[in-house]
Amino acid sequence: MVELLFGSGWILHLLLIAILYLMLRSARTLSLSQLIKRDAVQHHINHQYHLENQHGGNWSNYQSWLRKN
């Protein structure tokens, strides 16, 4: 029975495939969470800029404001 299961190696192949799948899935989830955090930080920066510059502003004003802060 054991030789039937492990002799052909198909269970080991399935195990390796499952481990690789889980590793790739966790890596993709991690990068997705990093993207969400980056988007939240960018949203916060934009919000701060608009709070401090109530009358709007152009792109060069925004760039200089980013360099100051």
N, CA, C and O atoms as CSV, one atom per row, in Angstrom:
chain,resi,resn,atom,element,x,y,z
A,1,MET,N,N,0.827,-1.199,0.000
A,1,MET,CA,C,0.000,0.000,0.000
A,1,MET,C,C,0.872,1.265,0.000
A,1,MET,O,O,0.647,2.187,-0.783
A,2,VAL,N,N,1.882,1.288,0.902
A,2,VAL,CA,C,2.757,2.458,0.968
A,2,VAL,C,C,3.540,2.603,-0.329
A,2,VAL,O,O,3.703,3.710,-0.844
A,3,GLU,N,N,4.025,1.478,-0.855
A,3,GLU,CA,C,4.774,1.549,-2.109
A,3,GLU,C,C,3.862,1.966,-3.260
A,3,GLU,O,O,4.300,2.634,-4.196
A,4,LEU,N,N,2.618,1.578,-3.186
A,4,LEU,CA,C,1.666,1.985,-4.217
A,4,LEU,C,C,1.464,3.505,-4.192
A,4,LEU,O,O,1.361,4.144,-5.239
A,5,LEU,N,N,1.408,4.072,-2.983
A,5,LEU,CA,C,1.188,5.518,-2.867
A,5,LEU,C,C,2.450,6.323,-3.155
A,5,LEU,O,O,2.418,7.292,-3.914
A,6,PHE,N,N,3.556,5.917,-2.547
A,6,PHE,CA,C,4.771,6.715,-2.657
A,6,PHE,C,C,5.736,6.217,-3.728
A,6,PHE,O,O,6.655,6.938,-4.115
A,7,GLY,N,N,5.538,5.000,-4.206
A,7,GLY,CA,C,6.440,4.453,-5.212
A,7,GLY,C,C,6.355,5.207,-6.524
A,7,GLY,O,O,7.369,5.480,-7.165
A,8,SER,N,N,5.148,5.536,-6.912
A,8,SER,CA,C,4.995,6.253,-8.179
A,8,SER,C,C,5.341,7.729,-8.041
A,8,SER,O,O,5.696,8.375,-9.027
A,9,GLY,N,N,5.242,8.267,-6.841
A,9,GLY,CA,C,5.600,9.660,-6.604
A,9,GLY,C,C,4.515,10.657,-6.948
A,9,GLY,O,O,4.760,11.863,-6.911
A,10,TRP,N,N,3.329,10.194,-7.278
A,10,TRP,CA,C,2.286,11.146,-7.667
A,10,TRP,C,C,1.795,11.967,-6.489
A,10,TRP,O,O,1.396,13.119,-6.662
A,11,ILE,N,N,1.820,11.391,-5.291
A,11,ILE,CA,C,1.405,12.173,-4.115
A,11,ILE,C,C,2.433,13.262,-3.829
A,11,ILE,O,O,2.072,14.383,-3.470
A,12,LEU,N,N,3.713,12.931,-3.989
A,12,LEU,CA,C,4.745,13.945,-3.778
A,12,LEU,C,C,4.612,15.076,-4.793
A,12,LEU,O,O,4.809,16.244,-4.460
A,13,HIS,N,N,4.281,14.725,-6.023
A,13,HIS,CA,C,4.067,15.758,-7.036
A,13,HIS,C,C,2.886,16.649,-6.662
A,13,HIS,O,O,2.957,17.872,-6.787
A,14,LEU,N,N,1.804,16.030,-6.203
A,14,LEU,CA,C,0.642,16.818,-5.799
A,14,LEU,C,C,0.977,17.726,-4.616
A,14,LEU,O,O,0.531,18.871,-4.553
A,15,LEU,N,N,1.768,17.199,-3.681
A,15,LEU,CA,C,2.168,17.987,-2.521
A,15,LEU,C,C,3.024,19.185,-2.945
A,15,LEU,O,O,2.824,20.296,-2.456
A,16,LEU,N,N,3.969,18.958,-3.846
A,16,LEU,CA,C,4.805,20.056,-4.333
A,16,LEU,C,C,3.983,21.109,-5.078
A,16,LEU,O,O,4.207,22.309,-4.920
A,17,ILE,N,N,3.041,20.653,-5.882
A,17,ILE,CA,C,2.179,21.587,-6.609
A,17,ILE,C,C,1.352,22.412,-5.628
A,17,ILE,O,O,1.186,23.618,-5.809
A,18,ALA,N,N,0.829,21.752,-4.579
A,18,ALA,CA,C,0.032,22.473,-3.580
A,18,ALA,C,C,0.879,23.505,-2.844
A,18,ALA,O,O,0.420,24.619,-2.597
A,19,ILE,N,N,2.107,23.145,-2.493
A,19,ILE,CA,C,2.993,24.082,-1.796
A,19,ILE,C,C,3.326,25.270,-2.697
A,19,ILE,O,O,3.297,26.415,-2.246
A,20,LEU,N,N,3.640,25.010,-3.957
A,20,LEU,CA,C,3.934,26.102,-4.889
A,20,LEU,C,C,2.728,27.019,-5.076
A,20,LEU,O,O,2.863,28.241,-5.134
A,21,TYR,N,N,1.546,26.405,-5.170
A,21,TYR,CA,C,0.326,27.194,-5.330
A,21,TYR,C,C,0.117,28.119,-4.133
A,21,TYR,O,O,-0.201,29.297,-4.299
A,22,LEU,N,N,0.298,27.578,-2.922
A,22,LEU,CA,C,0.112,28.392,-1.717
A,22,LEU,C,C,1.153,29.502,-1.624
A,22,LEU,O,O,0.842,30.611,-1.188
A,23,MET,N,N,2.387,29.209,-2.032
A,23,MET,CA,C,3.427,30.239,-2.000
A,23,MET,C,C,3.104,31.368,-2.977
A,23,MET,O,O,3.241,32.544,-2.640
A,24,LEU,N,N,2.680,31.012,-4.174
A,24,LEU,CA,C,2.339,32.036,-5.161
A,24,LEU,C,C,1.130,32.843,-4.721
A,24,LEU,O,O,1.081,34.059,-4.912
A,25,ARG,N,N,0.154,32.163,-4.130
A,25,ARG,CA,C,-1.044,32.854,-3.668
A,25,ARG,C,C,-0.717,33.844,-2.559
A,25,ARG,O,O,-1.232,34.962,-2.550
A,26,SER,N,N,0.139,33.436,-1.621
A,26,SER,CA,C,0.490,34.340,-0.527
A,26,SER,C,C,1.325,35.512,-1.039
A,26,SER,O,O,1.183,36.628,-0.539
A,27,ALA,N,N,2.187,35.281,-2.021
A,27,ALA,CA,C,2.989,36.371,-2.589
A,27,ALA,C,C,2.092,37.373,-3.302
A,27,ALA,O,O,2.301,38.582,-3.202
A,28,ARG,N,N,1.099,36.873,-4.018
A,28,ARG,CA,C,0.187,37.763,-4.730
A,28,ARG,C,C,-0.657,38.561,-3.735
A,28,ARG,O,O,-0.913,39.745,-3.954
A,29,THR,N,N,-1.092,37.922,-2.645
A,29,THR,CA,C,-1.878,38.607,-1.621
A,29,THR,C,C,-1.052,39.691,-0.954
A,29,THR,O,O,-1.552,40.780,-0.673
A,30,LEU,N,N,0.215,39.390,-0.702
A,30,LEU,CA,C,1.093,40.376,-0.074
A,30,LEU,C,C,1.245,41.594,-0.971
A,30,LEU,O,O,1.174,42.727,-0.495
A,31,SER,N,N,1.451,41.376,-2.246
A,31,SER,CA,C,1.619,42.520,-3.131
A,31,SER,C,C,0.319,43.309,-3.250
A,31,SER,O,O,0.347,44.532,-3.390
A,32,LEU,N,N,-0.814,42.622,-3.194
A,32,LEU,CA,C,-2.094,43.316,-3.237
A,32,LEU,C,C,-2.268,44.185,-1.998
A,32,LEU,O,O,-2.746,45.316,-2.094
A,33,SER,N,N,-1.881,43.662,-0.830
A,33,SER,CA,C,-2.009,44.464,0.391
A,33,SER,C,C,-1.061,45.658,0.352
A,33,SER,O,O,-1.396,46.731,0.854
A,34,GLN,N,N,0.117,45.481,-0.239
A,34,GLN,CA,C,1.036,46.612,-0.374
A,34,GLN,C,C,0.458,47.678,-1.298
A,34,GLN,O,O,0.614,48.874,-1.050
A,35,LEU,N,N,-0.208,47.240,-2.359
A,35,LEU,CA,C,-0.835,48.201,-3.262
A,35,LEU,C,C,-1.940,48.974,-2.559
A,35,LEU,O,O,-2.085,50.180,-2.762
A,36,ILE,N,N,-2.716,48.289,-1.735
A,36,ILE,CA,C,-3.799,48.946,-1.007
A,36,ILE,C,C,-3.231,49.976,-0.038
A,36,ILE,O,O,-3.763,51.080,0.084
A,37,LYS,N,N,-2.140,49.611,0.658
A,37,LYS,CA,C,-1.517,50.561,1.588
A,37,LYS,C,C,-0.971,51.771,0.844
A,37,LYS,O,O,-1.129,52.905,1.297
A,38,ARG,N,N,-0.332,51.534,-0.292
A,38,ARG,CA,C,0.227,52.640,-1.069
A,38,ARG,C,C,-0.879,53.574,-1.551
A,38,ARG,O,O,-0.720,54.794,-1.539
A,39,ASP,N,N,-1.994,52.996,-1.973
A,39,ASP,CA,C,-3.120,53.796,-2.431
A,39,ASP,C,C,-3.695,54.625,-1.286
A,39,ASP,O,O,-4.076,55.779,-1.482
A,40,ALA,N,N,-3.758,54.035,-0.082
A,40,ALA,CA,C,-4.268,54.769,1.077
A,40,ALA,C,C,-3.343,55.925,1.440
A,40,ALA,O,O,-3.813,57.011,1.782
A,41,VAL,N,N,-2.040,55.702,1.370
A,41,VAL,CA,C,-1.079,56.772,1.660
A,41,VAL,C,C,-1.210,57.888,0.629
A,41,VAL,O,O,-1.203,59.066,0.985
A,42,GLN,N,N,-1.329,57.526,-0.638
A,42,GLN,CA,C,-1.475,58.537,-1.691
A,42,GLN,C,C,-2.757,59.338,-1.495
A,42,GLN,O,O,-2.772,60.552,-1.699
A,43,HIS,N,N,-3.822,58.666,-1.103
A,43,HIS,CA,C,-5.086,59.355,-0.855
A,43,HIS,C,C,-4.933,60.346,0.303
A,43,HIS,O,O,-5.449,61.462,0.245
A,44,HIS,N,N,-4.225,59.930,1.348
A,44,HIS,CA,C,-3.994,60.809,2.498
A,44,HIS,C,C,-3.174,62.036,2.093
A,44,HIS,O,O,-3.481,63.153,2.508
A,45,ILE,N,N,-2.132,61.828,1.285
A,45,ILE,CA,C,-1.298,62.944,0.820
A,45,ILE,C,C,-2.137,63.921,-0.007
A,45,ILE,O,O,-2.041,65.134,0.174
A,46,ASN,N,N,-2.952,63.391,-0.905
A,46,ASN,CA,C,-3.796,64.257,-1.730
A,46,ASN,C,C,-4.774,65.044,-0.864
A,46,ASN,O,O,-5.014,66.227,-1.106
A,47,HIS,N,N,-5.333,64.385,0.140
A,47,HIS,CA,C,-6.289,65.039,1.024
A,47,HIS,C,C,-5.614,66.165,1.807
A,47,HIS,O,O,-6.176,67.252,1.942
A,48,GLN,N,N,-4.409,65.905,2.323
A,48,GLN,CA,C,-3.669,66.941,3.052
A,48,GLN,C,C,-3.392,68.147,2.155
A,48,GLN,O,O,-3.529,69.293,2.585
A,49,TYR,N,N,-3.002,67.884,0.911
A,49,TYR,CA,C,-2.713,68.976,-0.021
A,49,TYR,C,C,-3.958,69.835,-0.238
A,49,TYR,O,O,-3.879,71.064,-0.232
A,50,HIS,N,N,-5.098,69.189,-0.429
A,50,HIS,CA,C,-6.319,69.946,-0.691
A,50,HIS,C,C,-6.803,70.687,0.551
A,50,HIS,O,O,-7.423,71.744,0.437
A,51,LEU,N,N,-6.524,70.139,1.739
A,51,LEU,CA,C,-6.880,70.863,2.962
A,51,LEU,C,C,-6.042,72.126,3.118
A,51,LEU,O,O,-6.549,73.169,3.531
A,52,GLU,N,N,-4.760,72.027,2.785
A,52,GLU,CA,C,-3.867,73.173,2.948
A,52,GLU,C,C,-3.986,74.168,1.799
A,52,GLU,O,O,-3.603,75.328,1.950
A,53,ASN,N,N,-4.504,73.741,0.669
A,53,ASN,CA,C,-4.643,74.603,-0.508
A,53,ASN,C,C,-6.103,74.588,-0.951
A,53,ASN,O,O,-6.460,73.945,-1.938
A,54,GLN,N,N,-6.930,75.300,-0.214
A,54,GLN,CA,C,-8.375,75.242,-0.449
A,54,GLN,C,C,-8.775,75.752,-1.832
A,54,GLN,O,O,-9.811,75.352,-2.363
A,55,HIS,N,N,-7.976,76.616,-2.405
A,55,HIS,CA,C,-8.349,77.207,-3.692
A,55,HIS,C,C,-7.808,76.405,-4.863
A,55,HIS,O,O,-7.716,76.922,-5.976
A,56,GLY,N,N,-7.447,75.145,-4.628
A,56,GLY,CA,C,-6.960,74.307,-5.713
A,56,GLY,C,C,-5.472,74.497,-5.924
A,56,GLY,O,O,-4.715,74.630,-4.963
A,57,GLY,N,N,-5.065,74.509,-7.142
A,57,GLY,CA,C,-3.649,74.644,-7.466
A,57,GLY,C,C,-3.359,73.850,-8.719
A,57,GLY,O,O,-4.185,73.055,-9.167
A,58,ASN,N,N,-2.198,74.063,-9.277
A,58,ASN,CA,C,-1.853,73.320,-10.483
A,58,ASN,C,C,-0.811,72.252,-10.161
A,58,ASN,O,O,-0.419,72.080,-9.007
A,59,TRP,N,N,-0.375,71.549,-11.182
A,59,TRP,CA,C,0.519,70.407,-10.987
A,59,TRP,C,C,1.870,70.825,-10.411
A,59,TRP,O,O,2.427,70.115,-9.573
A,60,SER,N,N,2.404,71.966,-10.846
A,60,SER,CA,C,3.712,72.391,-10.330
A,60,SER,C,C,3.606,72.802,-8.861
A,60,SER,O,O,4.532,72.565,-8.084
A,61,ASN,N,N,2.482,73.416,-8.476
A,61,ASN,CA,C,2.278,73.724,-7.058
A,61,ASN,C,C,2.236,72.444,-6.234
A,61,ASN,O,O,2.802,72.377,-5.142
A,62,TYR,N,N,1.569,71.439,-6.760
A,62,TYR,CA,C,1.466,70.158,-6.066
A,62,TYR,C,C,2.842,69.513,-5.922
A,62,TYR,O,O,3.175,68.980,-4.864
A,63,GLN,N,N,3.637,69.563,-6.983
A,63,GLN,CA,C,4.975,68.972,-6.933
A,63,GLN,C,C,5.862,69.698,-5.924
A,63,GLN,O,O,6.595,69.054,-5.173
A,64,SER,N,N,5.806,71.027,-5.899
A,64,SER,CA,C,6.627,71.760,-4.931
A,64,SER,C,C,6.131,71.520,-3.512
A,64,SER,O,O,6.931,71.464,-2.578
A,65,TRP,N,N,4.820,71.376,-3.340
A,65,TRP,CA,C,4.277,71.067,-2.018
A,65,TRP,C,C,4.756,69.697,-1.549
A,65,TRP,O,O,5.066,69.518,-0.371
A,66,LEU,N,N,4.818,68.732,-2.461
A,66,LEU,CA,C,5.308,67.394,-2.103
A,66,LEU,C,C,6.766,67.452,-1.659
A,66,LEU,O,O,7.150,66.783,-0.700
A,67,ARG,N,N,7.579,68.248,-2.352
A,67,ARG,CA,C,8.992,68.353,-1.980
A,67,ARG,C,C,9.162,68.991,-0.604
A,67,ARG,O,O,10.050,68.601,0.153
A,68,LYS,N,N,8.311,69.976,-0.272
A,68,LYS,CA,C,8.403,70.623,1.038
A,68,LYS,C,C,7.987,69.673,2.156
A,68,LYS,O,O,8.554,69.707,3.249
A,69,ASN,N,N,7.016,68.842,1.887
A,69,ASN,CA,C,6.489,67.944,2.915
A,69,ASN,C,C,7.025,66.575,2.673
A,69,ASN,O,O,6.713,65.648,3.421
